[in-house]
């Protein structure tokens, strides 16, 4: 099939294949790069929020707790600001009041929480159990769909790393009365030192970031198709002007050599466009010079034959007859 195609058709097919191959490979490479960039952006947001929440926890534990510890023993009503989890949750809720951050989520999911708001669901329970079964594991991340929204999460284990935590969470007998009056004596007890009691999880919405990434990819690919398409058309035009058209013209004149034996009919090889083509150093130029030489030789041979015939005496021609 390909052998029957003309040179112009072969060049067109080759350029089309180059275009399609370049488009596919570029699309795959760009898609992968844009996807990675979008995921890195999402992860960076989650990392920043996680570090911010940890800073609030540390500040509450180191600065706020010492100031409120005495009041915790005497106050009838429990002071939630004493609990780092409460402080972090309140700060995060203030953060979520901004419309652009309303889809962000934060939770310190525990299997045995004091506050029911921190109760781990099935997904979060698996995170806690995984942290417990792998003590060296410091972080888990991935995607989770919540109410039809795709969210990226980063989860870190929360351990009972301070003896003071056991004052509220070891047994109900040791817990402040204000804590018991607020949350009861059923949950949030029995914690052990260095035990993983929760999975601190930050959820960052991924759909918008990934959608923007796809939009950028579409724009880039559109620009690439335009540029590459123009380049292919330009190359095709140059090949046609520099190679295909000269060959077609030389082929037409070559047919004249084989069909017209008059020397006056072969002066086409000395025309301006053939002379211009013959001055080129490339293959079409070499071919044009070769055709010019053949044409001149043919014309000279025909002229010599004609002169020889004209010089034969008439009586000789009659005798031969």
C-alpha positions as CSV (number, residue, x, y, z in Angstrom):
1,X,0.0,0.0,0.0
2,X,2.7,2.5,1.0
3,X,4.8,1.6,-2.1
4,X,1.9,2.8,-4.3
5,X,1.8,6.2,-2.6
6,X,3.4,9.2,-4.3
7,X,6.2,11.1,-2.5
8,X,3.9,14.0,-1.5
9,X,1.4,11.5,0.1
10,X,4.3,9.8,1.9
11,X,5.6,13.1,3.3
12,X,2.0,14.0,4.4
13,X,1.5,10.7,6.1
14,X,4.9,10.9,7.8
15,X,4.2,14.4,9.1
16,X,0.8,13.4,10.3
17,X,2.3,10.5,12.2
18,X,4.9,12.8,13.7
19,X,2.2,15.2,14.8
20,X,0.0,12.5,16.4
21,X,3.0,10.9,18.1
22,X,4.2,14.2,19.5
23,X,0.7,15.1,20.6
24,X,0.2,11.8,22.4
25,X,3.5,11.8,24.2
26,X,3.3,15.4,25.0
27,X,-0.2,15.0,26.4
28,X,0.9,12.1,28.6
29,X,3.9,13.9,29.8
30,X,2.1,17.2,30.5
31,X,-0.8,15.4,32.1
32,X,1.5,13.6,34.5
33,X,3.4,16.7,35.3
34,X,0.3,18.8,35.9
35,X,-1.3,16.0,38.0
36,X,1.9,15.8,40.1
37,X,2.0,19.6,40.5
38,X,-1.6,19.7,41.6
39,X,-1.1,16.9,44.1
40,X,2.0,18.7,45.4
41,X,0.0,21.8,45.9
42,X,-2.7,19.9,47.8
43,X,-0.1,18.1,50.0
44,X,1.6,21.4,50.8
45,X,-1.7,22.9,52.0
46,X,-2.3,19.8,54.2
47,X,1.2,19.9,55.6
48,X,0.9,23.6,56.4
49,X,-2.4,23.2,58.2
50,X,-1.1,20.2,60.1
51,X,1.9,22.1,61.3
52,X,-0.3,25.0,62.2
53,X,-2.6,22.8,64.3
54,X,0.4,21.2,66.0
55,X,1.7,24.6,66.9
56,X,-1.6,25.5,68.5
57,X,-1.6,22.2,70.4
58,X,1.9,22.9,71.7
59,X,1.0,26.4,72.7
60,X,-2.1,25.3,74.6
61,X,-0.2,22.6,76.4
62,X,2.8,24.7,77.3
63,X,1.3,28.1,77.9
64,X,-2.5,27.8,78.5
65,X,-2.7,24.7,80.5
66,X,-0.4,25.9,83.3
67,X,-2.5,29.0,83.7
68,X,-5.8,27.1,83.9
69,X,-4.7,24.1,85.9
70,X,-5.6,25.5,89.3
71,X,-8.9,26.7,88.1
72,X,-9.7,23.3,86.6
73,X,-9.8,21.9,90.1
74,X,-12.0,24.5,91.6
75,X,-14.4,25.5,88.8
76,X,-17.8,23.8,88.7
77,X,-17.9,24.1,84.9
78,X,-15.3,22.5,82.8
79,X,-12.9,24.8,81.0
80,X,-12.6,23.5,77.4
81,X,-9.7,25.8,76.6
82,X,-7.6,23.6,78.9
83,X,-7.8,20.8,76.3
84,X,-5.5,21.2,73.2
85,X,-8.0,19.3,71.0
86,X,-10.7,21.9,71.8
87,X,-8.4,24.8,71.1
88,X,-7.3,23.4,67.8
89,X,-10.8,22.6,66.8
90,X,-12.1,26.1,67.6
91,X,-9.2,27.8,65.7
92,X,-9.9,25.5,62.7
93,X,-13.6,26.4,62.8
94,X,-12.7,30.0,62.7
95,X,-10.5,29.3,59.7
96,X,-13.4,27.4,57.9
97,X,-15.7,30.5,58.2
98,X,-14.0,31.9,55.2
99,X,-16.0,30.7,52.1
100,X,-12.9,29.5,50.3
101,X,-11.9,27.3,53.2
102,X,-15.3,25.9,54.1
103,X,-14.6,22.5,52.6
104,X,-11.5,21.9,54.7
105,X,-11.9,19.5,57.6
106,X,-9.9,18.8,60.8
107,X,-10.5,16.0,63.3
108,X,-8.6,14.3,66.1
109,X,-10.4,11.0,65.6
110,X,-10.2,8.7,68.7
111,X,-11.6,5.3,69.5
112,X,-12.3,6.3,73.1
113,X,-12.8,10.1,73.1
114,X,-14.0,12.3,76.0
115,X,-15.9,14.5,73.6
116,X,-18.3,12.6,71.3
117,X,-17.4,15.0,68.5
118,X,-14.0,13.2,68.3
119,X,-15.4,9.7,67.9
120,X,-13.7,8.0,65.0
121,X,-15.8,6.6,62.2
122,X,-15.0,3.4,60.3
123,X,-12.4,5.0,58.1
124,X,-10.7,6.8,60.9
125,X,-10.7,3.7,63.1
126,X,-8.6,1.9,60.5
127,X,-6.1,4.8,60.6
128,X,-5.8,4.6,64.4
129,X,-5.4,0.8,64.3
130,X,-2.8,1.1,61.6
131,X,-0.8,3.5,63.7
132,X,-1.1,1.2,66.7
133,X,0.0,-1.8,64.8
134,X,3.0,0.0,63.2
135,X,4.7,2.0,66.0
136,X,7.3,3.4,63.5
137,X,4.6,4.8,61.2
138,X,4.5,8.6,61.5
139,X,2.2,9.6,58.7
140,X,-0.6,8.3,56.4
141,X,-2.0,10.1,53.4
142,X,-4.4,9.5,50.5
143,X,-7.8,10.4,49.2
144,X,-11.2,10.0,50.8
145,X,-14.6,10.8,49.3
146,X,-16.9,12.6,51.8
147,X,-20.5,13.4,50.7
148,X,-19.5,13.3,47.0
149,X,-16.4,15.5,47.5
150,X,-12.9,14.2,46.9
151,X,-10.6,15.1,49.8
152,X,-6.9,14.6,50.3
153,X,-5.9,13.7,53.9
154,X,-2.8,13.7,56.0
155,X,-3.1,11.7,59.2
156,X,-0.6,11.6,62.1
157,X,-0.7,9.6,65.3
158,X,-1.5,11.4,68.6
159,X,0.1,9.7,71.6
160,X,-0.2,10.2,75.3
161,X,3.2,11.7,75.6
162,X,2.8,13.7,78.8
163,X,2.1,12.3,82.2
164,X,-0.2,15.2,82.9
165,X,-2.6,13.8,80.2
166,X,-3.3,10.8,82.5
167,X,-4.6,13.1,85.2
168,X,-7.8,13.5,83.1
169,X,-7.8,10.3,81.2
170,X,-6.5,7.5,83.4
171,X,-9.5,6.8,85.7
172,X,-12.7,8.8,86.5
173,X,-11.5,9.0,90.1
174,X,-8.5,11.1,89.2
175,X,-10.4,13.3,86.7
176,X,-11.5,16.8,87.5
177,X,-15.1,16.9,88.7
178,X,-15.9,19.6,86.2
179,X,-14.8,17.2,83.4
180,X,-17.1,14.5,84.7
181,X,-20.0,16.9,85.1
182,X,-19.6,17.9,81.4
183,X,-18.8,14.7,79.7
184,X,-19.6,11.9,82.2
185,X,-17.5,9.1,83.4
186,X,-18.0,6.5,80.6
187,X,-15.7,7.6,77.8
188,X,-12.2,9.0,77.6
189,X,-10.6,7.0,80.3
190,X,-8.2,4.1,80.5
191,X,-5.6,5.8,78.4
192,X,-2.0,4.6,78.8
193,X,1.3,6.4,78.5
194,X,2.7,6.4,74.9
195,X,-0.5,4.8,73.6
196,X,-1.8,6.1,70.3
197,X,-5.2,7.4,71.2
198,X,-6.2,9.3,68.0
199,X,-5.4,10.0,64.4
200,X,-4.9,13.7,63.8
201,X,-6.3,14.2,60.3
202,X,-6.5,17.2,58.0
203,X,-8.7,17.0,55.0
204,X,-8.0,19.3,52.0
205,X,-10.5,19.5,49.1
206,X,-8.9,18.2,45.9
207,X,-11.5,18.5,43.3
208,X,-11.1,22.2,42.6
209,X,-7.3,22.0,42.4
210,X,-7.4,19.0,40.1
211,X,-10.1,20.7,38.0
212,X,-7.9,23.8,37.6
213,X,-5.0,21.5,36.7
214,X,-7.1,19.9,33.9
215,X,-8.1,23.4,32.7
216,X,-4.5,24.4,32.5
217,X,-3.6,21.2,30.7
218,X,-6.4,21.9,28.1
219,X,-5.0,25.4,27.5
220,X,-1.5,24.2,27.2
221,X,-2.4,21.3,24.9
222,X,-4.5,23.7,22.8
223,X,-1.5,26.0,22.5
224,X,0.8,23.1,21.7
225,X,-1.6,21.7,19.0
226,X,-1.7,25.2,17.4
227,X,2.1,25.7,17.4
228,X,2.8,22.1,16.3
229,X,0.1,22.2,13.6
230,X,1.5,25.4,12.2
231,X,5.0,23.9,12.2
232,X,3.8,20.7,10.4
233,X,2.0,22.8,7.8
234,X,5.1,25.0,7.3
235,X,7.4,22.0,6.9
236,X,4.9,20.4,4.5
237,X,4.8,23.6,2.4
238,X,8.6,23.9,2.4
239,X,9.0,20.3,1.3
240,X,6.4,20.8,-1.4
241,X,8.1,23.9,-2.7
242,X,11.7,22.7,-2.3
243,X,11.3,19.0,-3.4
244,X,7.9,17.9,-4.6
245,X,7.1,20.8,-7.0
246,X,10.6,20.7,-8.7
247,X,10.4,17.0,-9.1
248,X,6.9,17.2,-10.7
249,X,8.1,19.9,-13.1
250,X,11.2,17.9,-14.0
251,X,9.1,14.8,-14.5
252,X,6.8,16.7,-16.9
253,X,9.8,17.8,-18.9
254,X,11.3,14.3,-18.9
255,X,8.1,13.1,-20.5
256,X,8.7,15.7,-23.3
257,X,12.2,14.2,-24.0
258,X,10.7,10.8,-24.5
259,X,7.7,11.9,-26.6
260,X,9.0,15.0,-28.5
261,X,12.2,14.6,-30.5
262,X,12.3,18.1,-31.9
263,X,15.3,20.1,-30.6
264,X,13.2,23.3,-30.6
265,X,10.8,21.6,-28.2
266,X,13.5,20.9,-25.7
267,X,14.6,24.4,-25.0
268,X,12.4,24.2,-21.8
269,X,15.4,22.9,-20.0
270,X,17.1,26.2,-20.4
271,X,14.1,28.2,-19.1
272,X,14.7,30.6,-16.2
273,X,13.1,28.4,-13.5
274,X,15.1,25.3,-14.6
275,X,18.3,27.4,-14.6
276,X,17.5,28.7,-11.1
277,X,16.8,25.2,-9.9
278,X,20.0,23.9,-11.4
279,X,22.0,26.4,-9.4
280,X,20.8,24.8,-6.2
281,X,23.3,22.5,-4.4
282,X,20.8,20.0,-3.1
283,X,19.4,16.9,-4.8
284,X,16.7,18.7,-6.9
285,X,19.4,21.0,-8.2
286,X,21.6,18.0,-9.1
287,X,18.6,16.4,-10.8
288,X,17.9,19.5,-12.8
289,X,21.5,19.8,-14.0
290,X,21.4,16.1,-15.0
291,X,18.2,16.7,-17.0
292,X,19.7,19.8,-18.6
293,X,22.7,17.7,-19.7
294,X,20.5,15.0,-21.1
295,X,18.3,17.5,-22.9
296,X,21.4,19.2,-24.5
297,X,22.9,15.9,-25.5
298,X,19.6,14.8,-27.0
299,X,19.2,18.1,-28.8
300,X,22.8,17.9,-30.1
301,X,22.4,14.3,-31.3
302,X,19.1,15.2,-33.1
303,X,20.8,18.2,-34.7
304,X,23.7,16.1,-35.9
305,X,21.5,13.5,-37.3
306,X,19.5,16.2,-39.1
307,X,22.6,17.8,-40.5
308,X,23.9,14.4,-41.7
309,X,20.7,13.7,-43.5
310,X,20.7,17.1,-45.1
311,X,24.3,16.6,-46.4
312,X,23.5,13.4,-48.2
313,X,23.4,14.0,-52.1
314,X,20.0,13.6,-53.7
315,X,21.3,11.1,-56.2
316,X,22.6,9.0,-53.3
317,X,19.3,9.0,-51.7
318,X,17.7,8.0,-55.0
319,X,20.2,5.2,-55.5
320,X,19.6,3.9,-52.0
321,X,15.9,4.0,-52.7
